[in-house]
Amino acid sequence: MRRSIDDAVIPAPPTDDPSPAVCWSVGISDDYDAAAPRVRVTVEEQGAPGTGIVVHLDGDGARRLRLALASALGELGEERGR
């Protein structure tokens, strides 16, 4: 089973650094021999599909990433989310 949850394109940052636009996607997958389904996070340069980094997170890893993102938002003075 593979299921896409969300994805987006992040435009290049407004700096002199020539960083490209980046795409991210989040999904779930159970394509593992001896493991439970996992959260799949992919980050890659826009226009370069199949060249990015894919992270396969178990429940604890996904919650830790969610907490880190919420903490970073709090540091920026933004709502931490749910």
C-alpha positions, 0 to 999 in steps of 0.5 A: 500500500502507498498513499499520498497525504500531502505535497507542496512546492517551496519557492526558492528563498529570496536571497542571493544564494542560488537555491532551487525551489524544493518539493516535499511530499508526505505519505504512508507506505507498507513496502517493507519485508518485516516492518509495519507501515511507515510515514514516508517523507520525500524532499527533492529539487523541483523538476528533478523527480527521483533524485531526492531524499526519502525518509521512512519514519516509524511512529516515534520518528514521525512524532519527533519530527512533528514536535521539532517542526512545532518547536521551530514554529514557536521560535518564529512566533508562529502558531505551533499547530495541532 
